[in-house]
């Protein structure tokens, strides 16, 4: 799947696939020059999105919420509302966009979602 993600990113950036490197710390992150991109399937994007929103709750919301109010805070409603902005808002650290790229291979057709990280 890695090679297909590289092809999708190369197509998106209109670059040669040979110039794209896999990150050493995450198999879904790819580097080209000083830029870094997250390239994932729809299912992977949804999983990362949920994890990112839950992490935001843990790191940013809960510490600021008075303990007496935590029982009343509706996590699921907050997540549902946060999702109205789309995955790019959470997963793209650069400009909040989500780019969709479909590629055709001998093994089948694949769609990937690309999120710039820096």
Secondary structure, DSSP 8 states (H G I E B T S, - for coil): -HHHHHHHHHHHHT--GGG-EE-SS-TTEEEETTEEEEEE-HHHHHHHHHHHHHHHIIIIIHHHS-HHHHTT--HHHHHHHHGGG-HHHHH-TTTS--EEEEEEETTEEEEEEEEE--
